[in-house]
């Protein structure tokens, strides 16, 4: 009878899982610790315990702890305030008589879409009445903020104007084990990037001998890339083992990197921020650019990850777990990304004052990143204040930054950071509620113009070694950022009802 109920519940809820989950789960930039409210409340130290459906994303072996049929919906709200303050440019002295500005090019600029409310996780599992096997389906995205929206006339515009990334993991999890002894598992993922948009200001001057101005250029354009990659694959494997009643260990990792081969279109439009500037000689600025082939492709890799964990369980005389403490280590191989290649096609015709200039063949671009591998230490635990009813959790983490010095940009701000978190879990009548909050402190970075490695782009006339021997960094200034996360989850345990 139990097998029949489990099968009916599974079939009925698969449709809900796929139709609801696929509408949200957005991510962009680098990931934040703590997938799910329970894991976040522990500062991301959830590798060994992994006793809810977020195990699909952290350690699929944890699914072996789930007996019966379960449904979980988790929603994460992220605030990602970030400010860039452009430092005065030494190079600008060469152009000071050329332009008059209506806006202060050194004014601090902030992300105007720092709230991201679409972080959804939906999953369903069942053991189908089997003693040692658990199967699960889930739809979710990486734990990150997926939106950025900046002033198109701000000083950051040569790094970023807008970013919107939709990334989905359709996941099948399979685990084998005994809930009080050991478990092994795998999450097989179909990766879907149905919508990706990046926009930044570029210098559309077709003349290689013209050195760009670090503040404003008469040929300023807004390059908008709209791309997608609907077919990708990855996998996460994991295992956990209870060595003695008081001690558990675990290991897991993303063994297959996510290779995103994004393809779509690019448009070069007059930058809206150009209206905040004016040439001092009142000469006309760029009016239009036409592309005879607007296809574009970008390759981006999400790397291999390895995670290790150790958990201590404090057991009372009755054999109940009173509290636990877990220590995890996570390694992410971001050094796989040395650069982001942008492949362009065809020719561009530039119009100035309504007069067309000679067509220009577009040249492929390479955005230097030189990202580094990251290391993270996470410590957290839970106190079962009222057994099987009320649990309080706490935790924190430290993480190294993937972005090296002088490569800072507002697009992917992964700098050294640490966070603190806390949360509660309430369980009653086959329902589990979790709520957690995490604050992430991220280091402030400053880039000296002499050493900046993020350069103003010239897609119509690239000069990677410098125009007239001069390169113009776009990231000279101060980067200030932090994160706040509020995570809520609802779990339903059907076997407790039937």
C-alpha positions, 0 to 999 in steps of 0.5 A: 500500500505504501508503494502505491501511495508513494508512486501516486504522490510522485506522479502527481507532484512531478508536474508541479515541480517542473511547471513551477520551478522552471519559472524562477531559479535565476543566478549570475556572478559567483556563488554564495554559501548556503543553499537552502535555509537550513544550510544557510543558518549553519553558515553553509556548514551542511555538507555532512548533515545534508538532511533535506532536499537541498542535498541535491545541490550540496551532497546527494548522498544526504538523500539517503537520510530521507525516508518516505515521500517529501516535497520542499520549496525554498525561497532565498531573498538577496540584497547585493549593494555595490558601489564603484567610485572612479578615481581621478584619471591622470590620463584625463589631463590630456583630454580636459579641453576636449569635453564638457561634462554635465555629470560628475564622472567621479561621482559614486555609482551604485547598483540600482537593482540590488534586491534579487527576489527570485532565488527559488528551489523546488524538489521532490523525493521518494523511496518508493517503499524501498529500504535503501534507495531514495530518488529525487527531482529538483529545479533550482539555480546557483545561490547568487544575485542575478540582476545588475542595473547601473546608470548608463552614464555612470563612471562604471559603464565601461565595465557594466551597464546591465546584467540579467542571467537565467540559469537552471539546473534540472536535477535527478538525484539517486542515493543508496544507504542506511539513514543512520550508517552511510550513504552514497549518491549522485545528482545528474544535471541538465543545465539550461541558460535560456536567457542571458543579457550583458550590456556595457559601454564601449568606444565605437571609434573606428580609428586605432590611432585614437586613444580613448578618453577614460571619462567619455568618448564621442563614439560611445556606444552601448553594446548589448549581448542577448544569448542563450545555451539550452543544452548543458550537462553536469554531475555532483557525486557524494558520500557520507559515513558515520564512523562512530555514533558521535562522528560523521565524515563526508565528501562530495563535489561537482565532478563535471564543469558546466561549459556554457556556450552562449550564442545570440545577438549583439547590438551596438546602440548610442549609449544613453549616457552620452546625453550627459556629456558634450564636446566643448567644440560642439562637434557631433557625436556618433549617431548610429551603427549598423551590423550586417551580421549581429551573431555573437558567442561567448564561452563561460565555464562554471568550475569543478568543486570539491567539498569535505566535512567533519561533524560531531554529534553530542548524544545524550544518555537516551541516544538522542542528538542534543546538538552538533558542530560541523566543519567543512572545507570547499575548493572551487577551481575558478582558475579554469577561467583565464579569459572570456572570449567574445566571438563577433561576426560580419561588418559594422557601418558607422554613421556620424552626423548622418554620414556613413564611414567605411564598413569595418570588419569586427574583430573578436574580443578577449576579456582578461579575467585570470581568476584564481581557485577559491578556498572556503572554511565553514563552521556551524551547528544546530541545537535541538532545543525541543527534540523533533520540534524546534532547532536553533542553528548558527554558523559562519564562513570565510572565503578567498576571492576568485578575482585577483588584484587589479582585475576587479570589476563590477560584473563578477565581484568575488573578493575575500569575504566572510559571513555570519548566519543564524536561523530556526527550524520548526517541525509539526504534523508532517510540516517543516518550516525553516528561516535563516538570515546571513550577512556577508562582509566583502573586502573593499578593493581599490585599483590604481589606474597604473595597474588596472587590467580591465580595459575600455573596449573598442570593438570596431578598432581593437588595440590590445597593446594600447592605442598609440601605446596607451591603454585605458583601464576602466576599473580604476577606483574603489569597489565596495560591496556586501550581501544580505540573505533571507531564506525561507523554506517549507517542507512537506512529509507525506508519509506522516499524513498517510 
